[in-house]
Amino acid sequence: MRIFIDTEFIETTEGPCFISAAFLTDAGRQLYSEITVAEAEDLLRHHPNPFVADQVLPQLGRVPGVPWAEIGAHLLHWLDSLGADDVEIVYDYNVDFLLVEQLLASSDAPLAATMRAAHVGYLLDDLEGKAAAESAWHALEATHGIARHHALADAYALRARFEAVHRVAEPVEWRTVEVDATVTVVIPEFEIVHAETHDGALTLCIGEGTPNVDWRSLTVGQRLRCAVETGPATRVLSAEVLSQAGTEV
């Protein structure tokens, strides 16, 4: 069973202060919790954050949830109630999984299922995944009055991204290869670059999270050497610019 998670928080010098959290199974069961509006306003007074004030605070109180003080106990009970022996926690930002670890560590009882973490930040660079997420946000705003940067809306969007990219019914083995590719398209509005391998077999997405290269510095026609993980989708693990002679620069 997969569970897609998202949180909203304010980063402070002492670490993240969580505002809300959402947990959504691939079958549609959900758990949601948030602090009160008054608590969020008090948090913002001590740790001003314009983004949270503009995007997160106005959406609090729109979805019923369990009290934040009880979310740890509720999460453990909810996970056990799913009846799964093996649970994959899917997240696209490390702080999200940090909350899960904190909540389960604070519980007196152990989790019955085996839990595995699955970081899927690579989905953020996939155009088909982006389109699926936008559709999910649009539908949730129309039906539930929540949009992007509401934890539950973002959990649904993450599930939509995952399902749009991973269309394989049977498990497929991941493998890592090194390939040369040429930049074919630069898309500033999506903050990504497309490159194609010389045989045309792979189209690679390079974005903000791609190590060793800044997508903003790339131009059409540049040659790259990329470490790529292939399977149900293609993940660029790192990329380096090559000189015309084929050596790294």
N, C-alpha and C positions, 0 to 999 in steps of 0.2 A: 504494500500500500504506500502511495506517495501522499505526503502532506506538504502543501505549499504555504509558506509563512511570510509575513511582512510585519514590520514594526514602524512606528513613528517615534522619534526621540529627539532630544537636544543634547548635543555633545558639549561636555563641560571638562574642566581640568581634572575632575575626579572620575571622568568616564561618562558614558551615556546615561541620561535620565529618560526613562521610557515614558511615553505618553499613551500609546495604544499598541495592541498586538492582535493579529488575526491568523487563524489556522484553518486551512481548507483542504479537505481530502480530494483525491481525484474523482471520487463519487459524489462530491457536493456537500458533505457534512462539514459544518463550520463551528468554530469557537471564536468569540470575539470579546475583548475587554479593553477598557480605556479608563484613564483617570478622569475626574470630574472637570468641568470647565473652570471652576474656581481654582482647582489645584493646578491646572495648566496655566491659568493667568498668573498665579503666584510664582510658578516656575519661570515664566517668561520675565517677571519683574526682577528675579535674581539672575537670570541668564538670558538677556535679550537676544532674540533671534527673529529677524524680519521674515524669513521664509516660513518658519513655523507659525508665526503670528498671522501671516497672510494666507497660507495654504492649508495648514493643519487645524489650527484652532477653530476656524469657522465651521468645520465639518464634524466637530465633536458633538455628541448627543443625538446624532441622526440614526444610529443603529443600536438597538438594545444589546447589552452585553453583561457579562458577569462582573461584579465589583473587582477593581484592580487588586485590592488587598487579598482577594481569594483566588486570583488567577493561577497560582502555583498548584493548589490542591485541585482546582477544576481541570487544569491541563492534564495532570496525572490520571485522574478519573476518566476524562474524555478519551485519552489515548488508550487506556485499558479497555474502555467500552467499545472501541472499534473492532476488537477481536482479531487483530492482525498479529502474526508472529514476528513479522519483519516490517519495519516502518522506515521509509526513506524520507528524511526531512529536506525539502527542496527550498533553497534560498538563493538570492542574488547579491546579498550584501552581508559581510561577516558579522556585523553587529546584530543582525536578526537572529542568527544561530546562537550568539552569545546569550541572548535572553533565554532561549530554550535551556541552555546549559545551566544558567543561574537558577531558573525555576525548578528544574529537576533536581539540582544539587541541594536545594533548600527543603526538598520533600523527605519525610521520614521513611517512606516506602519506596522500594525500587520499581522501575518500570518493567512490566511483564514482557513486553516485546523487545526484540533487538532493534536498536535505533542506529541508522546510518545517515551521515550528513552528505548532502549533494549540493555543492556550490555550482550554480549555473549562470554566473555572471556573463559568460560568453553569449547567452541569449540576447543580451542587450544590443549586440551589434548586428543581429539578424533582421533583415528588412521584413521578411514574412512574419517574424515574431513581433516586430513593432506594430505592424498592421493589425495583428490579432489582439494585441494589448489595447490599442486605440479603440477597437470595436468593443472590447469588454468594458472599458471606461465609459464609452458613450451609452452602452446599454444600461449600465448600473446607475448612471446619472439620471437617465430617463425613468427607470423603474424604482430606484431606491434613494435617489437624491444624494448619492455619494460619488465622488470623482477621484481622479488621480491625487495621490498623497493622503488618501484615507486608507488605513491599513487593510481593511477588508477589500476595498476596491482594488488595491495593488496586489493582494493575494490572488484575486480572481484574474487579474491581468497577467500575473506570473504563470498561473495555470494555463491560460490561453496561449501565452508565448511558447511554453513547453510543448503543448499539444500541437501547435502549428509547426514547430520545427521537427519534433520527433514523431514521425508518422509510421514508424516501423512496428509491426505487431510482434515480431519475434526478436529476442535479444540479438544484438549485433556486437561483435567484438571491436573494441576500440584499439587502434594502433597508432603509433607516432612515427612520422616520416619527415624527412627534410626535402623541400622542393624549392625550385627557383620559379619566380613568377614576375610578371610585368604589371605595373599599375595601369589600369584601363579606365577607371572612373573615380573622380573625387567628388564627394557629395557633402559639402560643408553644412547644409541644413540638417543632415542626419549625423554629422560628426563621424563619418566613416569613409573609408577608401576601399574600392574593389580592385583586386588584382587577379589575374588568371595565370595558371601554369602554362608552360609552353606547349603542352600537348592539348590544352583546352579541357582537360578532365576535371579540374577544380577551379571554382571561383572562390576567392578568399576575401573575408571581411576584416579590415584592420581599423581599429578605433582607439578610443581613449585608453582602454585597458590593455592594449597590446604592448608587451614589454619590448624594450630596446629600440623603439622607433616612435616618433611623434607623427601622427597622421597629418598634422597641419603642414609638415615640411615636405610631404610627398607630392609629386607631380606626375601627370600621365606620361608613361614611357619609361619611368624609372624601373630598374630591375631590383628585385628583392630576393633574399634567401630566407625562407620561412620554416620554422618547426611547426608541424601541423599534426593535430590529432584527428583521425578520421574514424567514422562509425556512423550512427544514425544522423549525425550532423558533422560539420567540419569546424574545428576550433583552431584558430591560429594561436599557438602558444608563445611565439616570439617572432620578430621579423627584423632583418638588418638590410640596409641599403648596400647594393653592390656597385662597384665601379664598372665602367665599360669593359674592363678586362676580366671581370667576374670575381674580383676580390672584394672583401668587406671594406667599407669606408667608415 
